[in-house]
């Protein structure tokens, strides 16, 4: 069967044929990321009160957040050429420019927060919360920031996809 949305061979888009698999992987990474970042951020409220509960488990969650963030970001970057041509170029810029702008906001925050997520994961390897109380506050703020941006990005991603998906 011929795909009516497929670009002609002369205008092939990078990884267009793998777009559905990449979208499933991106969604799976997002699910892990939402769960891990939310769990970690909620536990940080105890740490900020001086109750250092499940230290090794929470440090593992921070590492999961970092890995899931990098994975989800990388898969999203692989999807970007298909999105840019088929969703944004052919539809959003013409018929739903507000949603194109929302996706731009999502991209910017995701890119900036990538560094914070990596820092959170790296800090989980060396942090000694009982001895470095001053660093616990920074660690908690990093966790809350990553969690907030993850939820923002998931929400904006679902909104944009509800207007026009990559097919």
N, C-alpha and C positions, 0 to 999 in steps of 0.2 A: 504494500500500500504506500502511496506517496504522501509524505508529510507536507500539507499545504503551508505550514509555517516555517519549514526549513529554508534557510537561505540558499540561493543558487551556489553551485560549486565555486564560482568565481568570487563569491563573497562569504566564504566559509568562516565561521566563528570558532575560535579556539574551544575545544572540548564540548561543542554543541551536542554531539551524540551521547555524551556522558552526563548531560544536564540533570536527568532525573535521579540517577545514582548519586551524583554530587549533592543534589538537593536533599535526598534522604540522609546522607552522611552529615550534611550541614545541620539538618533538623535534629539528628541524634546527638551530635556534639552540643547543640544548644540545650537539649533536655538535660544532659549531664551537667552542663555548665550552670544552668538555672538551679538545679538541685544542690550541687556542691557549693556554689557561691552563697546561696541562701542559707544553707546549713551552717557554713563557716561564719557568715556575718551574724547570724542569730546567736551563735555561741560566744562571739566576741563581747556581747553584753555582760556575760559572766566574768570574762577576763578583765574587763574595764572596772568591775567592782572588786577585783582582787581574788575572785574565786577561779583559780586556774584548773578548771575541770577538763579531763580527758586531753591532756596536752599532746601526747603523741598522735592521738586520733585526729585532733584538730589540725595539727601540722601536716598530716597526711591529706586532709581535705584541702588545705591550701595548695599542696602540690598537685592534687587532682584539678583544682581550679586553673592553675597555670597551664597544665598540659591540655585540658579541655579548651581553654581559651585559645591557645596557639593552634590546635587542631581545627576548631570552628572557624577561626580567622583565616587560616590557610585554605580551607575548603571554600569559604566564601570568596576568597580572592580568585580561586579557580573558576567559580561560577560567574564572576564579574563580567567577563566579555560577553557571555550570553545575555545576562541581565542588561548590560549597557546597550546592546544592539536591539534585542527583541522586546524588552520591557520598556526601558527608558526611551531609547531612540525612536521606536515605532509607536509608542503609546503614551507613556506618562508625560513626556515633554509637551505633547500636543493637547492631550485631553485631561490630564490630571497633574498639573505642575506642582500643586501643593504636595502631593505624594512623592514626586521627584525630589522636592526639597527636604521632605522628611527622611528620605533615604540618604541624602547628603549629610544630614545631621547624624544619622546612625553611623555612617562611615567614619566621620570625624571622631566621634566619641569612641568608637571601637578601636580606631587606630591609636588614639592617645592613651586609652586604658590598657592596651596591649602591654605597654612598658610597666604599668602598675601591677598587672597580673603576673608578669614575669618576676617582678621584684617581690611580690607576695610569696610566690613559690620558692624563690631563692632564699628569702629570709626564713622560710620554714625550716630550711636545712640547718641554720645556725642559731636561731633565736632560742634563748634560755629565759623564758618569761619570769620565772621566780627570781632570777638575778638581774634581769634587765627590764625593770618595771617601766622605765621611761620609753623603751622601744615597743612595749605592748600597745601603747596608745597609737603610735604610728602604724603598727601592724593592723590594729583594729580599724583605723581610718582607711587604710588601703583595702581591707576586706569589704568594708561598707561601700566604698567608692566602686570597686569592681562589681559588687552585687547590684548596686543601683544602675550602673551602665548596662549590665547584662539584661536586667529587666526592661530598661528603656529600649535596648536594641531588639529584644524579642518582641516587644509590643509594636515597635515601629515596623519591624520586618513582617509581622503578621498583617498589619494594616496595609502595607504596600502590596504584599502578595494577595490580599483580598481584593485589591483593585485590578491587578494584572500580575499573574504568575509567569514563570519562565516556560511553562508548557511542556 
